[in-house]
Amino acid sequence: MPLPRKSQRDRFVEAVWHRYRTAGRNDLPWRQTRDPYRILVSEIMLQQTQAERVRGYFKSFLEKFPTLEDLAGAPAAEVLIAWQGLGYNRRALALRRTAQEVLSGHGGKVPRDEKALLALHGVGPYTAGAVRAFAWNQPGSLLETNVRAVYIHHFFKGRDGVTDRELLPIIEATADRENPREWWWAVMDYGAFLKSTAGNATRRSATYAKHKKFAGSDRQLRGKIISLLAQKPRTFAQVREATGEPAERVKALLAKLSQEGFLTYNARKYALAR
């Protein structure tokens, strides 16, 4: 697809800024800081999780681990307990490992360089770009679900299977390079607004995959097991009884959680890894 005409780009940019000026979500707590550690925490929490749900967890997590050093040195079990209720628990362990890498390889300072950020565990192109934009106001092209919603809605009306390769040139042509921090806030706020009023245009993206039903899923049961073991160590029989699930299913998930580093097994009891 050719780049949109200047008049189209100008109308688009004005629509984004107008929504931000009238209804920007600048009360979000991670927008009140320029601390790259806190911004990194927020970006990991916001992966696959809505901003309003993250708000309270962000505050309580940072009360528990106010510095990168605190997080890097914390037992895995403490980090998992602090993460409870947020879902996708592997993000908690990934964040702790990232903090450890920053502490050992960068003197405890989150690197500003994009290449160095990308070398950290669990940091991909979007997270690296977001940390650079929101901590240091560095320009770049961010691409996540709300950004896709905005650009597909405006520039690919009636099209299905829109690829990121098609989106990126338009994103680069319209991005504000002088004020990237607020520009990306504005785009993401606009995307959230469009999803609630005009439907989710990301469903027309080539990357879109419908989420599997959470109720009754392995993901739900994994979270339930971790919540149980956050209270105290338990035997297999106790975990099975508390979950009410078939023995084979519980056994398989306990084995997988142990393999992934979430659990330990000692004296016939499972416990959160330290």
Steps between C-alpha positions, in 0.01 A plus 500: 500500500638846412548750781193713568491850359613789719141613552405152626798491733419846635139406572610181670758674720248765602243232592754326724609822675142622537395186684806525724442869580138436597522159670862393547555245778780691668390384844649157427776463761771390257452829316603686814855366493807513279675223696592231244467222761143599583416539133646155428281353777192667353573379147537138612179526704311654207579210268163338422341685794279810497634821651225538761568152633874569524459827690469356852753221447760748376478698822507201737781325310722807520424541868638148543791543257570876478834462325646275236742367762209401723338304220822336381580378851152381594415128523293382206221402739467856630482637147233249401296577810515875425387423143199290604179596324668668204525181294765365264727427797803422286523876441589543868795264479609649168495850653706383798754340265517820295571697819780258585653544153486879531661479843780268391562636151412869520578604856134508595411762237247407232692553174388778271649342188248304294739215422588458868133501597418235241775278642316482834284198580140544394548842337381512141484785249181651641614496864841642410341778296245577771763529775710730280199716408345530844817523709719710269261639234693320225333463158418163347214295360284322757264228393253338740128429508370856553740638239382240250137590576562867421691454175281223360186699584626811319701367207369149423122532503333180381829309480571172677839338557686831538867423569741682728721546196222711343442696822859594583566746212181691588588497871845638421355766268253631759690460831598813692878487529527812715259385770482121470409445865168683477439394142498132595289569806255677267495217245444235768222701665337549161526127431330415828226753416446357151475146632218606733310705244578376149593135561836333520676561168789277608279205409581593141873471565696205365645456849162472671431177686180452695566437869400161626228485762653562844241318712605138538827553313844377603593865553225538757602180679868602499405826670288314754788264585744787546249683721460188716874451538548869577308430821709198605672189358261215421512135403375383165186365666433835666543690173271257320235522771511882511470534123246223451665406171587150370827360635667468159429859409632634833807275479582622148471867596704455820773336292491782245505775764797328666683473168440870431651599835183597685497213750727280708423154640641395834383272782203393287374857472489757222597859579566820310862517388720721714 
